[in-house]
Amino acid sequence: MMNDEAFAQMKATAFLINCSRGPVVETEALIRALDAGRIAGCALDTTEPEPLPDQHALRGRENVTITPHAAWYSEQAMVGLQSGRLRRCGESSQASGQSTWSTGR
């Protein structure tokens, strides 16, 4: 989706933010756009490939922020996910007449 043509249509002051899937952005096209000054920078929560190799062309740039693709994680989120899974499994067990609770694993 984000390729040379898409970057050519962006303002030079634009920042790309990708928090969806790495393949949404053609990595080589992004590098070309950054090198040519077609966009001001980017923030990437996910990359293609993932993880990026240590010596990748996107690393070490002042105008590139790369996060470890773990933005969802917190202790509170884990408790919520696990309690929701228990609740769903419990509801399913009650409907089938079973009385055991499962973590869903």
BATI-915409 format. One line per field, with one value per residue (C-alpha): z, y, x; residue number from 1. Coordinates in Angstrom, 3 decimals. Layout:
<sites>
up [Z	...]
north [Y	...]
east [X	...]
n [NUM	...]
</sites>
This chain:
<sites>
up [0.000	0.875	-2.153	-4.264	-5.792	-2.391	-0.966	-4.034	-3.225	0.380	1.610	2.552	6.102	6.440	8.877	8.200	11.245	10.834	13.751	11.657	9.659	8.294	4.698	4.444	3.820	1.083	3.111	0.182	-1.027	2.486	2.520	-0.880	0.307	3.440	1.505	-1.083	1.554	0.164	3.752	7.019	8.900	10.231	13.339	12.944	15.454	12.927	10.062	7.135	7.895	11.606	13.475	11.364	11.153	13.330	10.273	8.458	6.567	8.734	11.956	13.392	11.642	13.527	11.754	12.292	15.459	15.710	18.631	19.570	18.346	21.916	22.399	23.621	26.567	30.173	33.329	33.340	29.714	30.509	33.471	31.274	28.471	30.838	32.755	29.477	28.307	31.595	31.412	27.806	28.605	31.717	29.768	27.137	29.802	31.553	28.272	27.671	31.238	32.247	35.519	35.043	34.290	31.750	30.892	27.210	26.620]
north [0.000	2.442	2.349	4.815	6.240	6.812	8.471	10.736	12.128	13.011	16.399	16.670	17.482	14.272	11.488	7.912	6.030	2.295	0.402	-2.172	-4.742	-4.537	-5.503	-2.471	-0.448	-1.366	-1.029	-0.181	2.494	3.971	4.112	5.829	8.360	9.161	9.432	11.752	13.911	13.082	12.594	14.001	10.713	7.715	5.808	2.056	-0.381	-3.157	-3.681	-5.951	-7.935	-8.187	-7.840	-5.612	-6.798	-4.800	-3.235	-2.310	1.015	2.225	1.921	4.810	7.599	10.728	10.802	7.146	5.689	1.920	0.339	-3.366	-4.226	-4.761	-1.611	-3.581	-5.162	-4.169	-6.155	-4.681	-5.760	-9.304	-9.547	-8.302	-10.722	-13.663	-12.857	-12.455	-15.821	-17.441	-15.807	-16.961	-20.515	-20.563	-19.422	-22.060	-24.751	-23.768	-23.923	-27.450	-28.582	-28.819	-27.227	-26.861	-23.603	-23.397	-20.826	-21.551	-22.670]
east [0.000	2.771	5.034	7.033	3.852	2.247	5.358	5.615	2.159	3.041	4.239	7.906	6.771	4.726	5.535	4.497	3.206	2.737	1.240	-0.619	1.394	4.923	4.041	1.712	4.885	7.356	10.545	12.801	10.355	10.325	14.121	14.134	11.535	13.548	16.817	15.242	13.526	10.088	8.851	10.176	10.342	8.502	7.491	7.200	5.731	6.077	8.501	9.186	11.232	10.567	12.740	14.956	18.563	20.987	22.659	19.427	19.223	16.306	18.289	20.279	18.374	17.361	13.985	13.027	11.525	11.152	9.312	9.508	5.971	4.797	2.737	-0.275	1.549	0.993	0.281	-3.232	-3.813	-2.669	-5.074	-7.907	-7.089	-6.821	-10.025	-11.901	-10.642	-11.708	-15.131	-15.694	-14.569	-16.765	-19.801	-19.110	-18.705	-21.958	-23.864	-22.612	-23.305	-19.640	-18.577	-14.819	-13.057	-10.278	-7.663	-8.270	-4.707]
n [1	2	3	4	5	6	7	8	9	10	11	12	13	14	15	16	17	18	19	20	21	22	23	24	25	26	27	28	29	30	31	32	33	34	35	36	37	38	39	40	41	42	43	44	45	46	47	48	49	50	51	52	53	54	55	56	57	58	59	60	61	62	63	64	65	66	67	68	69	70	71	72	73	74	75	76	77	78	79	80	81	82	83	84	85	86	87	88	89	90	91	92	93	94	95	96	97	98	99	100	101	102	103	104	105]
</sites>
